[in-house]
């Protein structure tokens, strides 16, 4: 069986308030499982969700203004 965690444990792992997670659930932003009134999260799905959220550094582009400068 896969590992499931509750809102309290997830909020501690992500260093966010439980109310933030409730908001993500309400907005459909985070994968979760509802068991009656209980909400649980599959650790594997949360890891995948976080991986999709990861941003990579973008190349810094040099702005070539030219001799006339900015108008």
Helices and strands as residue ranges (DSSP letters): E 4-5, H 7-14, H 18-26, E 33-35, E 38-42, H 43-53
